[in-house]
Amino acid sequence: MEYIAVFDVGTSAIKGLLMQKDGCVFEERSAAIHTYKGKHGEKEQNPEEWWTGMKSITRGWFEEKNIPPESVKAVTFSGQMENVILIREGENTERAILYSDMRAEEESSWIQKQRPDLPDITANAVSASTPLAKLLWLNKREKKPAAVVFSAKDYLIYKLTGVITTDSVTGATTGMMDIQTRTWHPGILESFGIDYFTLPALLSPNDLAGNVLPSGNSGFHGNTPVLCGAGDAGASTMGAGAIHDGDSYFYIGTTGWAAAPTKSHSPKTAGVFTLAHVIHNMNISIAPLLNAGNVYEWTKNTFMPESSYETFENTISQSKPGAGGLVFLPYIHGERFPVQDSNAKGIYFGIQAHTSQADFMRASLEGICYSLRHIAETIIEAKEGKIILIGGGAKSKSWCQILADITNKTVSVPENSEYLPAVGIASTAFLYLGWVKDAGQFVDSYISCLPKNIYRPNQKIRSVYEKGYKQYVKLYPSTKEI
């Protein structure tokens, strides 16, 4: 039997899949990741935890399941983007600064003043999340890197192969890549004193990054091919089967986004990213959401910390649609879209004497769905059609139904949705090995045919959610100055 190994490095866990040539997932495992949070907006992770987590997964395959390492014919990756990970040979790796770290606000404002034309080149506005701003923040603290990578998966590729590289999907988020040429822009680097030779080589997701070092301790057979892979948005877009103009989907993990493939190089709305697609000559229009699965977890841990997820879901069902008039603004982690405000806060509006615990919990989920609807109405041009939902959040049946009711669209959830980003980026290895001829064949053969759970909107409660949505839209502008 022949396999490919796929790793998806998320915010809360690293997932590993062994996939067969027929597209079946033979083995899946995961390892938890810890995030360090500080009172000044710090959000960091220890890259060695990613490496240790990956090795624990491979150890399970090769030692517990007795899978021969030589049966793995290629390795590929997906991972969180907009990280800054400094690499210095022979030194302990510092903590990675995550996409959600907001300490570079001052630097991002300065960049905007110095180069107001930057979005014309990169197709993306600069914010505190942008790696360019984070690099300047580090430079002020005399932490100039010998080398730097921008995705969690890039660090694992470096550990496996010794090669310092990144992909064009991740590159598009850095504030330094020309979206049309998919190369580092020399003018931007010069403007901000960024040394080209510290940056990773920019590759296509389908390119070979290198081969597993024979002297490594990863568990893989020496010289196994390692593909560059793609940042999580690119992998998820492939996993959703969104490869044509007019396709769209939602992703709900710890954070989330709405996305649609496009041939445009220009962002249409502030806060919306234009990223390179895994497919050549295509881009992705994507609106990121900082508050998604993390709000679900916060709600459970706040209101029912000792209960099972099943009990939590059953309790939510005790609250009627509209949560008894309670509306939740879900910006407990700040927000990037539909508003761009790292200092935004969450609000429960409409608390009454009869408001119950279940109402608070249901309102939390409804608030995230209002936010997703807000995004969809901004970037998804097609008013008709279904929503494809992928990611770990799709496991919540109550959440899926609420999303269908609030958006008034049918929600389609492919089987094992939480693994689709990893399955999507497996396309890079399938192409490299010649198991498929192109991305279209991969989607048709391994994604479009997956069984799906369908959630249809309940027209009887549409007026309830139309009223709630109008209140939600007014909440942020009415309270942001308080």
C-alpha positions as CSV (number, residue, x, y, z in Angstrom):
1,M,0.0,0.0,0.0
2,E,1.2,3.5,-0.9
3,Y,0.3,6.7,1.1
4,I,0.8,10.4,1.2
5,A,1.2,12.1,4.6
6,V,-0.7,15.4,5.0
7,F,-0.3,17.8,8.0
8,D,-2.6,20.7,8.8
9,V,-1.2,23.0,11.5
10,G,-4.1,24.9,13.0
11,T,-4.3,27.2,16.0
12,S,-5.4,24.7,18.5
13,A,-4.0,21.4,17.1
14,I,-1.9,19.8,14.4
15,K,-3.8,17.2,12.4
16,G,-2.1,14.4,10.4
17,L,-3.6,12.2,7.7
18,L,-2.4,9.2,5.8
19,M,-4.2,9.1,2.5
20,Q,-4.3,6.3,0.0
21,K,-4.3,6.6,-3.8
22,D,-8.0,6.0,-3.9
23,G,-8.6,9.1,-1.7
24,C,-9.5,7.2,1.4
25,V,-8.1,8.5,4.7
26,F,-6.3,5.5,6.1
27,E,-5.2,7.0,9.4
28,E,-5.8,10.4,11.2
29,R,-4.3,11.7,14.3
30,S,-3.9,15.0,16.1
31,A,-1.8,16.7,18.8
32,A,-2.9,19.8,20.8
33,I,-1.0,23.1,20.5
34,H,-0.8,25.7,23.3
35,T,-1.2,29.4,22.7
36,Y,0.6,31.9,24.9
37,K,-1.5,35.1,25.5
38,G,-0.5,38.4,27.1
39,K,-2.2,41.5,28.3
40,H,-0.6,43.6,25.5
41,G,-2.1,41.7,22.6
42,E,0.5,38.9,22.6
43,K,-0.5,35.7,20.8
44,E,2.4,33.3,20.5
45,Q,3.2,29.6,20.1
46,N,6.3,27.6,20.5
47,P,7.3,26.2,17.1
48,E,8.9,23.2,18.7
49,E,5.4,22.2,19.9
50,W,4.5,21.9,16.2
51,W,7.5,19.7,15.6
52,T,6.9,17.6,18.7
53,G,3.2,17.2,17.7
54,M,4.1,16.1,14.2
55,K,6.6,13.6,15.5
56,S,4.0,12.2,17.9
57,I,1.7,11.6,15.0
58,T,4.3,9.9,12.8
59,R,5.4,7.8,15.8
60,G,1.8,6.6,16.1
61,W,1.8,5.6,12.4
62,F,5.2,3.9,12.2
63,E,5.6,2.4,15.6
64,E,2.0,1.7,16.9
65,K,0.4,0.9,13.5
66,N,3.6,-0.6,12.1
67,I,3.2,1.3,8.8
68,P,6.5,1.1,6.9
69,P,8.0,4.6,6.5
70,E,9.0,3.8,2.9
71,S,5.3,3.4,2.0
72,V,4.8,7.1,2.4
73,K,5.6,8.5,-1.1
74,A,5.3,12.2,-0.4
75,V,4.6,14.7,2.4
76,T,2.6,17.9,2.1
77,F,1.4,20.6,4.4
78,S,-1.2,23.3,5.3
79,G,-0.9,25.7,8.1
80,Q,-1.9,29.0,9.8
81,M,-0.6,32.1,7.9
82,E,0.6,35.6,8.9
83,N,2.9,34.2,11.5
84,V,6.5,35.5,12.0
85,I,8.9,32.7,12.9
86,L,12.5,33.7,13.3
87,I,15.1,31.1,12.4
88,R,18.7,31.3,13.7
89,E,21.0,28.3,13.1
90,G,22.3,26.7,16.3
91,E,20.0,28.7,18.6
92,N,16.7,27.9,20.3
93,T,13.8,29.0,18.2
94,E,11.9,31.9,19.7
95,R,8.1,31.8,20.0
96,A,6.2,32.4,16.8
97,I,4.2,35.6,16.6
98,L,0.7,34.5,15.4
99,Y,-1.7,36.0,12.9
100,S,-3.9,37.2,15.8
101,D,-1.1,39.1,17.6
102,M,-1.9,42.8,17.6
103,R,1.2,44.5,19.0
104,A,2.3,46.0,15.6
105,E,-0.5,48.6,15.4
106,E,1.9,51.5,15.4
107,E,4.1,49.9,12.7
108,S,1.1,49.1,10.5
109,S,-0.1,52.8,10.6
110,W,3.4,54.0,9.7
111,I,3.6,51.6,6.8
112,Q,0.3,52.9,5.5
113,K,1.6,56.5,5.6
114,Q,5.0,55.6,4.0
115,R,3.6,53.5,1.2
116,P,-0.1,54.3,0.5
117,D,0.3,52.5,-2.8
118,L,1.2,49.2,-1.2
119,P,-2.3,47.6,-1.6
120,D,-2.0,48.3,-5.4
121,I,1.0,46.0,-5.5
122,T,0.0,43.3,-2.9
123,A,-3.8,43.5,-3.3
124,N,-4.1,43.7,0.5
125,A,-4.2,46.5,3.1
126,V,-1.7,46.4,5.9
127,S,-2.8,45.8,9.5
128,A,-1.2,44.8,12.8
129,S,-1.6,41.2,11.6
130,T,0.6,41.7,8.6
131,P,4.0,40.1,8.8
132,L,5.7,43.2,7.4
133,A,4.4,45.2,10.3
134,K,5.5,42.5,12.8
135,L,9.0,42.4,11.2
136,L,9.4,46.2,11.8
137,W,8.1,45.7,15.4
138,L,10.8,43.1,15.9
139,N,13.5,45.3,14.3
140,K,12.8,48.1,16.8
141,R,13.6,45.5,19.5
142,E,16.8,44.5,17.8
143,K,15.5,41.1,16.8
144,K,16.6,40.9,13.2
145,P,16.4,37.4,11.9
146,A,19.0,35.4,10.1
147,A,16.0,34.0,8.3
148,V,12.2,34.1,8.7
149,V,9.2,32.1,7.6
150,F,5.5,33.1,7.7
151,S,3.5,29.9,8.2
152,A,3.6,27.2,10.8
153,K,3.9,24.6,8.0
154,D,7.0,26.4,6.7
155,Y,8.8,25.7,10.0
156,L,8.0,22.0,9.8
157,I,9.2,21.9,6.2
158,Y,12.5,23.6,7.4
159,K,12.8,21.0,10.2
160,L,12.2,18.1,7.7
161,T,14.3,19.3,4.8
162,G,16.6,22.2,6.0
163,V,15.0,24.3,3.2
164,I,13.6,27.8,4.1
165,T,10.6,28.4,1.9
166,T,7.0,29.5,1.8
167,D,4.1,29.3,-0.7
168,S,2.4,32.0,-2.7
169,V,-0.8,31.8,-0.7
170,T,1.0,32.6,2.5
171,G,3.2,35.1,0.7
172,A,0.1,37.1,-0.3
173,T,-0.6,37.9,3.3
174,T,2.8,39.2,4.2
175,G,2.6,42.8,2.7
176,M,5.7,42.1,0.6
177,M,4.6,39.9,-2.3
178,D,3.5,41.3,-5.7
179,I,0.2,39.5,-6.3
180,Q,0.6,39.5,-10.1
181,T,4.2,38.2,-10.3
182,R,4.0,36.1,-7.1
183,T,7.5,37.3,-6.2
184,W,8.9,39.5,-3.4
185,H,8.6,43.1,-4.4
186,P,12.0,44.8,-4.3
187,G,10.6,48.3,-3.9
188,I,8.7,47.3,-0.8
189,L,11.7,45.6,0.7
190,E,13.9,48.6,0.1
191,S,11.3,51.0,1.5
192,F,11.3,49.2,4.9
193,G,14.8,47.9,5.1
194,I,13.9,44.2,4.7
195,D,16.8,42.1,3.6
196,Y,15.8,39.9,0.7
197,F,18.2,37.2,1.8
198,T,16.4,36.7,5.1
199,L,13.1,35.9,3.3
200,P,12.0,32.4,2.4
201,A,12.1,31.3,-1.3
202,L,8.6,31.8,-2.8
203,L,7.3,28.6,-4.4
204,S,4.0,27.4,-5.9
205,P,2.0,25.1,-3.5
206,N,2.6,22.3,-6.0
207,D,6.4,22.7,-6.1
208,L,8.8,20.3,-4.4
209,A,10.3,22.1,-1.4
210,G,12.9,19.5,-0.7
211,N,13.4,16.0,0.6
212,V,13.4,14.6,4.1
213,L,16.9,14.8,5.6
214,P,18.3,11.2,6.0
215,S,19.8,12.3,9.4
216,G,16.5,13.7,10.8
217,N,14.4,12.1,13.5
218,S,11.0,12.7,12.0
219,G,10.3,9.0,11.4
220,F,10.0,9.5,7.6
221,H,12.3,7.6,5.3
222,G,15.2,9.7,4.2
223,N,14.8,11.5,0.8
224,T,11.0,11.3,0.9
225,P,9.7,14.2,-1.3
226,V,8.2,17.2,0.7
227,L,5.8,19.5,-1.2
228,C,5.6,23.2,-0.4
229,G,1.9,23.0,0.3
230,A,-0.1,26.1,1.1
231,G,-1.4,28.3,3.8
232,D,-4.7,27.3,5.4
233,A,-6.9,29.5,3.2
234,G,-5.5,27.9,0.1
235,A,-5.8,24.4,1.4
236,S,-9.4,25.1,2.6
237,T,-10.4,26.5,-0.7
238,M,-9.2,23.3,-2.4
239,G,-10.9,21.2,0.3
240,A,-14.2,23.0,-0.4
241,G,-13.8,22.3,-4.1
242,A,-13.9,26.0,-4.8
243,I,-11.8,26.2,-8.0
244,H,-14.0,28.2,-10.4
245,D,-15.4,31.7,-10.6
246,G,-18.8,31.7,-8.8
247,D,-17.8,29.0,-6.2
248,S,-17.8,30.1,-2.5
249,Y,-17.6,28.6,1.0
250,F,-17.4,29.3,4.7
251,Y,-14.7,27.9,6.9
252,I,-15.2,27.7,10.7
253,G,-12.3,26.6,12.8
254,T,-10.8,28.5,15.8
255,T,-11.2,31.5,13.6
256,G,-13.0,31.6,10.3
257,W,-13.6,33.2,6.9
258,A,-15.8,33.4,3.8
259,A,-14.0,32.9,0.5
260,A,-14.6,32.9,-3.3
261,P,-12.2,32.2,-6.2
262,T,-11.6,35.2,-8.5
263,K,-9.4,36.2,-11.4
264,S,-9.3,39.8,-10.0
265,H,-6.1,41.2,-8.5
266,S,-7.8,44.1,-6.7
267,P,-9.6,44.0,-3.4
268,K,-13.1,45.5,-3.6
269,T,-13.7,46.2,0.1
270,A,-11.5,47.2,3.0
271,G,-10.6,44.2,5.1
272,V,-11.1,41.7,2.3
273,F,-7.9,39.9,1.3
274,T,-6.9,38.8,-2.2
275,L,-4.7,35.8,-2.0
276,A,-3.1,33.6,-4.6
277,H,-5.0,30.4,-5.2
278,V,-3.3,27.0,-5.2
279,I,-4.4,26.9,-8.9
280,H,-2.2,29.0,-11.2
281,N,-3.7,32.2,-12.6
282,M,-6.5,32.2,-10.0
283,N,-6.8,34.2,-6.7
284,I,-9.1,33.9,-3.7
285,S,-11.2,36.8,-2.3
286,I,-11.4,36.1,1.4
287,A,-12.8,37.9,4.4
288,P,-11.2,36.8,7.7
289,L,-13.1,36.4,10.9
290,L,-11.3,36.4,14.2
291,N,-14.3,35.2,16.2
292,A,-15.7,31.8,15.2
293,G,-15.0,28.5,16.9
294,N,-13.1,30.3,19.7
295,V,-16.4,32.0,20.6
296,Y,-18.2,28.7,20.7
297,E,-15.5,27.4,23.1
298,W,-15.7,30.5,25.2
299,T,-19.5,30.2,25.4
300,K,-19.3,26.6,26.5
301,N,-16.5,27.2,29.0
302,T,-18.3,30.3,30.4
303,F,-21.8,28.9,30.8
304,M,-21.4,25.1,31.0
305,P,-17.7,24.3,31.7
306,E,-18.3,20.9,33.3
307,S,-20.8,19.7,30.7
308,S,-20.3,17.6,27.6
309,Y,-20.6,19.1,24.2
310,E,-23.8,17.0,23.7
311,T,-25.4,18.5,26.8
312,F,-24.3,22.0,25.7
313,E,-25.9,21.5,22.3
314,N,-29.1,20.2,23.9
315,T,-29.3,23.2,26.2
316,I,-29.0,25.6,23.3
317,S,-32.0,23.9,21.7
318,Q,-34.1,25.0,24.8
319,S,-33.8,28.6,23.6
320,K,-36.1,29.5,20.7
321,P,-34.8,31.1,17.4
322,G,-33.9,34.8,18.2
323,A,-32.7,33.8,21.7
324,G,-35.6,35.6,23.4
325,G,-34.7,38.9,21.9
326,L,-31.0,38.7,22.9
327,V,-28.5,39.8,20.3
328,F,-24.8,39.1,20.6
329,L,-22.0,41.1,19.0
330,P,-19.3,38.4,18.9
331,Y,-16.1,40.6,18.8
332,I,-14.5,39.2,22.0
333,H,-11.1,38.9,20.3
334,G,-11.3,42.2,18.4
335,E,-12.2,41.8,14.7
336,R,-10.8,42.0,11.2
337,F,-14.0,41.7,9.2
338,P,-16.8,42.9,8.8
339,V,-15.1,45.6,10.9
340,Q,-11.4,46.3,11.3
341,D,-10.9,47.0,14.9
342,S,-8.5,45.1,17.1
343,N,-10.0,46.8,20.2
344,A,-13.6,45.8,19.4
345,K,-15.5,44.1,22.2
346,G,-18.3,41.6,22.6
347,I,-21.8,42.8,23.7
348,Y,-25.0,41.1,24.8
349,F,-27.9,43.4,23.9
350,G,-31.5,43.0,25.0
351,I,-31.1,41.2,28.4
352,Q,-34.5,41.0,30.0
353,A,-35.9,39.4,33.2
354,H,-36.8,36.3,31.3
355,T,-33.4,35.8,29.6
356,S,-32.1,32.4,30.3
357,Q,-28.7,30.6,30.3
358,A,-29.8,28.9,27.1
359,D,-30.6,32.3,25.5
360,F,-27.1,33.6,26.2
361,M,-25.7,30.4,24.6
362,R,-27.9,30.5,21.6
363,A,-27.3,34.2,21.1
364,S,-23.6,33.5,21.0
365,L,-23.9,31.1,18.0
366,E,-26.5,33.4,16.3
367,G,-24.0,36.3,16.7
368,I,-21.3,34.5,14.8
369,C,-23.8,33.5,12.1
370,Y,-24.9,37.2,11.8
371,S,-21.3,38.0,11.3
372,L,-20.9,35.3,8.6
373,R,-24.0,36.7,6.8
374,H,-22.5,40.2,7.0
375,I,-19.4,38.9,5.3
376,A,-21.3,36.8,2.7
377,E,-23.3,39.8,1.6
378,T,-20.0,41.7,1.1
379,I,-17.9,39.3,-0.9
380,I,-20.1,36.6,-2.4
381,E,-21.8,38.1,-5.5
382,A,-24.2,35.2,-6.2
383,K,-27.4,35.9,-4.2
384,E,-28.8,32.4,-4.8
385,G,-27.3,29.0,-4.3
386,K,-26.1,27.0,-1.3
387,I,-23.3,27.6,1.3
388,I,-20.6,25.0,1.5
389,L,-19.4,24.8,5.1
390,I,-16.2,23.2,6.2
391,G,-14.0,23.1,9.3
392,G,-14.5,21.9,12.8
393,G,-17.4,24.2,13.5
394,A,-19.4,22.2,11.0
395,K,-19.7,19.4,13.5
396,S,-22.2,21.4,15.5
397,K,-25.7,20.5,14.1
398,S,-27.4,23.4,15.9
399,W,-24.8,25.9,14.5
400,C,-25.3,24.6,11.0
401,Q,-29.1,25.0,11.2
402,I,-28.8,28.5,12.7
403,L,-26.5,29.5,9.9
404,A,-29.0,28.2,7.3
405,D,-31.8,30.1,9.0
406,I,-29.9,33.4,9.4
407,T,-28.5,33.5,5.8
408,N,-31.7,32.0,4.3
409,K,-29.5,29.6,2.3
410,T,-29.2,25.9,2.2
411,V,-26.0,24.8,4.0
412,S,-24.1,21.8,2.7
413,V,-21.6,20.1,5.0
414,P,-19.4,17.5,3.4
415,E,-18.6,14.4,5.5
416,N,-15.6,14.8,7.8
417,S,-15.6,18.5,7.1
418,E,-12.9,19.3,9.7
419,Y,-10.4,17.3,7.6
420,L,-11.1,18.9,4.3
421,P,-8.3,21.5,4.4
422,A,-5.9,18.6,4.7
423,V,-7.6,16.6,2.0
424,G,-7.6,19.7,-0.2
425,I,-3.9,20.2,0.1
426,A,-3.3,16.5,-0.6
427,S,-3.9,17.5,-4.2
428,T,-0.3,18.9,-4.3
429,A,1.1,15.4,-3.6
430,F,-1.4,13.7,-5.9
431,L,-0.3,15.9,-8.7
432,Y,3.4,15.5,-7.9
433,L,3.1,11.7,-7.9
434,G,1.0,11.7,-11.1
435,W,-2.0,10.2,-9.3
436,V,-4.2,12.9,-10.9
437,K,-3.6,15.0,-14.0
438,D,-4.9,18.3,-12.6
439,A,-6.8,20.0,-9.7
440,G,-10.1,19.6,-11.5
441,Q,-9.7,15.8,-11.6
442,F,-8.8,15.8,-7.9
443,V,-11.9,17.8,-6.9
444,D,-14.2,15.6,-9.1
445,S,-12.6,12.4,-7.8
446,Y,-12.1,13.0,-4.1
447,I,-14.2,16.0,-3.0
448,S,-17.3,16.6,-5.0
449,C,-18.4,13.0,-4.5
450,L,-18.3,13.1,-0.7
451,P,-21.5,12.4,1.2
452,K,-23.0,15.7,2.6
453,N,-25.4,16.7,5.4
454,I,-27.9,19.3,4.2
455,Y,-29.5,22.0,6.4
456,R,-32.4,24.0,4.8
457,P,-33.6,27.4,6.1
458,N,-36.9,27.4,8.0
459,Q,-39.0,30.1,6.3
460,K,-41.4,30.3,9.3
461,I,-38.7,32.0,11.5
462,R,-37.2,34.2,8.8
463,S,-38.8,37.4,10.2
464,V,-37.2,36.7,13.6
465,Y,-33.7,36.6,12.2
466,E,-34.3,39.5,9.8
467,K,-35.1,41.6,12.9
468,G,-32.1,40.2,14.8
469,Y,-29.7,40.9,11.9
470,K,-30.8,44.5,11.6
471,Q,-30.1,45.0,15.3
472,Y,-26.7,43.2,15.0
473,V,-25.7,45.5,12.1
474,K,-26.4,48.6,14.3
475,L,-24.7,47.4,17.4
476,Y,-21.0,48.1,16.5
477,P,-21.4,51.6,15.1
478,S,-23.7,52.5,18.0
479,T,-21.2,51.4,20.7
480,K,-17.7,51.7,19.3
481,E,-17.0,55.1,20.9
482,I,-18.2,54.1,24.3
